Each structure stands twice: as structure tokens, then as C-alpha cells.
Amino acid sequence: MNTIDPRITVGVDGSAGSAAALAWAAKTASLRHLQLRIVHGLQLTSLYYGGGLPGAGAGALFDAIQADGERIIADARSLATSIDKDLVITTELPNAPPVPMLIDESRHARMLVVGRSGADGFTGMLVGATAATVASHAHSPVALIRGREDTSMVPDSGPVVAGVDGTANSEPALGVAFEEASLRGVPLVAVHAWNDVTYEDTHGTARILTQPETLEEGEQRLMAERLAGWREKYPDVEVRPLLVRDRPRHMLLEASETAQLVVVGSHGRGGFTGMLLGSTSQALVQHARCPVLVVRPERKA
């Protein structure tokens, strides 16, 4: 059984995107009164030949990579301390590729934070399979830090937005969204897209079987039921339900234009257990205009 430590872990690589992720992680750790753990993967094994023997001049390269990693960690620590001098900070500089390292780190963290692609060990983190792999296999919620125009413009105002798909899989994400809104003292916009299939997808069957008005009434009841328990637990949170007849990815991407955080589950209705990410989460990872927090359903023993 994994032990969850009171910490937020952030992966850094020395890039601007990584700095934005670190700043976000430091602020979040400060807000939650948690420790901050900073990790950077050296990947020294890439300097070995296929037989496991180091190439010529590998010793000097090892030293250079080690020194660069230590500099990245030192700069990250300095930035985090400038945000909150009282933060309890730990660091790690393992010889490991980023994906397995981050997934392993997530076993012991309350939240894992990663930024946009950078120049080194986390290249491609938000624009390719790496982000999807980490977000889908991590043992903790994963925050993917995106900004309005670039990583220097990560929003710190606006509501928290949650995607509500009406399934049990969305409950952990909804709970995290309420907690984040409560901690930040901002409203929660709960988005539920009740018609996330097109006319062509079902050859019009949905429209033939029942009237849209009847469907909407049912979805309104479903939304109210999903929110009821969380409203009671977090009475301080102003909830703004948003029921729309559209694909969820469209509305969540639009909402990310003015939100400071979007919280979603890793997959919703129709998803297959073990898939990397559902289409909605994938779209947000690729195109959201604010940080995205992906929350997997709790794993059963």
C-alpha cells in the first residue's frame, strides 16, 4: 500500500514552461500548507552503448549533465523560496527518464505538476504522448500547466471549472474541483454537456426516441444529484451549474479562456479502462488556455 505524503511534486527541466509549472506548484503547496518536492531526471543511461558500456568521453559528459541538473534544481529551489520563504522543500536528481520517474513520484504525492515542453528531460510533456501517459497512469491528480498565450501567462484569477459527465468516474474530479474552489475562494463552474453525440453518430435515433426537452429535464436532475452532496460539504463555494447541449470538450475549452483551473476526470462515459485519456481530457491537455487538473478514478485493490 502506497504512503501518500503531504507534498506536491513538480518536474522541472530549466525551461520557461517548467518555471511556470514550478511557480504554480509552489503557490498551490503554500495554499494547501503542503511540502514541495522538486525533481529533475538526468537520463545518464542515454550515454551508454547498447551493450551497457559508456562511450568515449562519457565521464566528462556525466559531469556536465550532473552539474546542469544541480543548477536546474538550485534555480528551482530559489524560485520556489521567493514565492514562499516558509515552504518546506525537498529535491531529487535521479538518473531516470521522465515518464517512469514521474509516475513513481506520483505514488507518494497529493498532486503531480508538469509544465509545457522544454529543452531537456521533459521535452514534449504537454504536446505529445508523454502528457497523456503520465496523466493516465499517475497515482495522484496531475496538473498540466498551460497559459493564455504562452507559459508566462498562467492565469491566477477566474473561477475553477469542473467537467461533470454524470458517471461515478467523475466524482473524484468533482470533489477535487470543489476543494480547489474552496481553497482559492472562487466560484465553481460545473459544466455538463448533455448531448455529446451528434445526429450522424446515432442516425437520429436519440431525436426520434424522445424530445430534447425531456432529455434536458433528465440531465438537469442528474446534474443536481451529482452536485448536492458536494454543495453540503463545501457550503462556502458558489456553484454555477452550466448545462449545455454540446460536446463537453467544446464547452470546457471555451470555459478555459476565463478560468484559472479546469478539473476533469481521466475518462468518462464510454471510456475503456486502461485507455490513455478520454477524448475530452486529451483535447484539454492539448488546447486548454489555463492549467488542467486530471483526476483518475480511485484504483480498486
Buried (B, 14 or more C-beta within 10 A) or exposed (E): EEEEBEBBBBBBBBBBBBBBBBBBBBBBBBBBEBBBBBBBBBBBEEBEEEEEEBEEEBEEBBEEBBEBBBEBBEBBBEBBBEBBEEBEBEBBBBBBBBBBBBBBBBBBBBBBBBBBBBEBBBBEBBEEEBBBBBBBBBBBBBBBBBBBEEBEEBBEEBBBBBBBBBBEBBBBBBBBBBBBBBBBEBBBBBBBBBBBEEEEEEEEEBEEEEEEEEBBEEBBEBBEEBBEEBBEEBEEBEBEBBBBEBBBBBBBBBBBEBBBBBBBBBBBEEBEEEBBBBBBBBBBBBEBBBBBBBBBBEEEE
